[in-house]
Each structure stands twice: as C-alpha cells, then as structure tokens.
Amino acid sequence: MEKLVVTGPTQLKGEVEISGAKNAAVAILPATLLIDGVCTIENLPHISDIEISCEILEKLGAKITWNNKNSITIDTREIKTTKAPMDLTSKFRASYYIIGSMLGRKGEIEVGMPGGCKLGARPIDQHIKGFEALGANVTVEKGKINAKAKKLKGAPIYMDIVSVGATINVMLAAVLAKGTTTIDNAAKEPHIVDVANFLNTMGADIRGAGTDVIKINGVEKLHGDATYSVVPDQIEAGTFMLAAVATRGDITLKNCITKHLESITAKIIEVGGNVEDNIDSIRVWCNKRPNKAHIKTLPYPGFPTDLQPQMGVVLSLANGNSVINESIWESRFQYTDELNKMGAKITANGKTAFFEGVKKLSGAPVYCTDLRAGAALVIAGICAQGETDIYNLQHIDRGYEDIEGKFRKLGANIKRVTEE
Ligand code: EPZ
C-alpha cells in the first residue's frame, strides 16, 4: 500500500506551476465525442481521472495519441458503440458527461451510475430534467442510465438548483440540438466557461457561459481541426494559496488566472495573509498566526466548497474560534476526524463545523476520505510537528498532478513510499 510520509513543520517557500483544471478537463474530454473530426487538447492535468476518461473514450471508438503527458490528439470520427464500460464509468463523477455528448452525437447511450467523492447524496435529477426537456427519454435501472432521443430539440430549461454538472451536461446535449436552448439559473464556475470556450472553438454557438443564463444555438456539426488549452486549475491554485497561509510561508503561483481566485484572496487577507496579484501569477505569504474567520461555501463566485477542507487546516491553527458552513454538500467534514487525530479541536455537526484554534498540530497516521480532504491532510502534515503518514492516496491522485513533487519543490519534507 502506498502512503505519503510528511515530516514537519516546514514554512513553504518558492514557486509552483499550476496545472490545467481537472473539472474542466474531465468535461472537455467527453465533449470531444460531439466532434466528427480530430482535435488536440493541451495543458491536461496528468491525473487518474484523465487517464480513465481516455480509456472510456477509446472503448467508445476514439483514437487517442499522447503527444506528451499533458497533451493528446483525439480522433472521434469513428464511434463504434453506445454502451460505455461500467467498470470505468463508476470510478469517477464526471463519467456522466458522456450522456450529454453521446445524446448529441448518436442520440443514445447506456452508462453506469457515476462514482466520485462521497460527499452526500449527489443526485442527477437536474441532468435528467434537462435531457428530457430537450426531448430525450431517460431511464435509470439496475445501476445504469439509458438515454435515447430521435432528434434533440432546443428548449428553455430552468435549473431548480445551481449545478456545475447539470449545467455542463445539458450544454453538451444542446450543442447539436435543433434550435435554441437556454439554461437559466446556470452555474458560473470557470470550468464551465472553459468547456463552452472549447466547444465554440470546435464550431459550437454558446453564449453567456459564466453568467446564470447560457444560450446555445444548435449547429449541424462540430468540425474539430483545432487545438485547445485547458484553463489553469482554480482549486489547485487555491490549495497552494492556503498552504502558504497555513505553513506561514511565501509561495508564488505561476500559470493561474487571478480573477478566478478573488474569493480565496479576500479570505486570506481577512485572516491576516498577504496577496500580490500579478494577473497570471499570484504571490501569497503570511508571517504570523492567522486570525479566526467565518466561511460559507457557495457556488462561484462564492468561496468554493472544493477549498473548504484546505481552509479548515488554516482555521484549525488560527487565533480564536472559527465556523465553516458547508452549503453545497451534506457530508464534507469527514476530514475533521483526521485533523482531530493531529491535535485539532473541531466539532462538525451536519453542514456546520466549529474550529477552536490551536497553536500546533502533531504528526499522526491519517486517511484521505475524498480528494480535497487528502490535499488538506498534506497541508496539515507539512504544518505539524513530527511525522504524518497519509493513506488512501488514490483519492489525491485523482485530482492533483505530482502533489508530492510540487510540495517538495517548495521545501516540504514529503515522500511517497510503499508499505508492505
Ligand atoms: C462538481 O461536482 C465538481 N466535480 C465538485 O468537485 C464540486 O464540489 C461541485 O461541482 C460543486 O462545485 C466535478 O466538476 C467533476 P453540482 P457536481 O452538480 O457537478 C446538487 C472536486 O473535489 N445537485 O454542482 O457533482 C448536489 O447534490 C469535486 O473536484 C442536485 O440536487 O456538483 C449538490 O448539493 C468534488 N441535483 C449541488 O447540487 C443534480 O442533478 C451542487 O452539485 C445535481 C446536483
């Protein structure tokens, strides 16, 4: 079994290169199924969710050439089946984007229910509502989703809840539909804008992505014959920004879009950190104990739920008592049990957690419960006195490219070892 062995405390210092956004890339790859052609995608994060996405696309008939570890050329002219491999699609959440793109391309798809981090119920009713509004017939039985549509027809769709996945999935299905689709109460995350930009580069006609009303004018086909570079990862960037504050270090993040980081910057300044915004890079430093804060996670442009565990480490060490309200997921405080093993004083109750700031954490064996919880435990291990062994690394490897290499470059004493 693999584990990360982290010995702290270390104040992280130096530069880190931010990779392409996981939550954009895992949608852009299935979106290539809409293209009757060949395209190249650059700045892909080299993570297991991407590797599995490519395996699924190849099983559906796509031909993929890896130009390097962060770039592929993909030929989706031949799609030979409408049945996605269940063993692969159950490994992560974003496999459900195959539904929107295959409905648009082939008018039918059979795919297993998606997997992904255990954060609560994670229903897909808004996805199904959108597909049915476009004229598809969707059934869910025996753990499989079957979707069929003779011809998708554009329609007005109002999302009952702001949903990243449903917004992207309905956008995918609408691209080749006949007529115009409007998605009202749409999610506005940077990765949604990136998927829309990718599709428009390939010949789609999508307007308003990044606002709460997205308009998609259906087109005959997407041509491909283009290269697209995935947007820098807002959540990876926020992870390193919060690591700078938690470890009282000084980190410059290269290749990021600071506009996407405004809610994190605001909170870092509020707790006493410093931020220097240089448009495509950002410097974060903190040379004193952070102040307490009240965090409420919200859809973009609010404070991202995917940075809630990482902020939890900062608040565990803050001067005073803090509160986090998690408004998106029912069960995103599992990491607090692990931080409490390290000497944190956190009381989690449903969608609220109370943090009594402590002066230091101590190393301990801890277990990742989901992707972002894993990142938080790495930060906690770097802050803690002594050795922290971090297990269940498969969660981290789904979403962070070379996490130990990037932290080691910033001075962390961290290594990946195999334990018999
Ligand atoms: C995406 O998940 C991200 N995953 C998540 O990041 C992220 O936490 C989440 O958006 C919110 O930002 C990917 O992009 C692959 P939602 P998604 O649909 O699309 C409810 C990470 O760490 N809802 O925006 O599944 C849902 O229960 C991962 O990178 C419905 O009720 O999230 C939740 O309460 C973890 N019905 C809320 O909406 C639906 O049909 C937001 O979920 C869909 C969602």
Residues whose N, C-alpha, C, O or C-beta is under 5 A from the ligand:
A	BS01	EPZ	N23 R93 A94 C117 R122 P123 I124 D125 Q126 H127 I161 V162 S163 V164 G165 A166 T305 D306 I328 W329 L371 R372
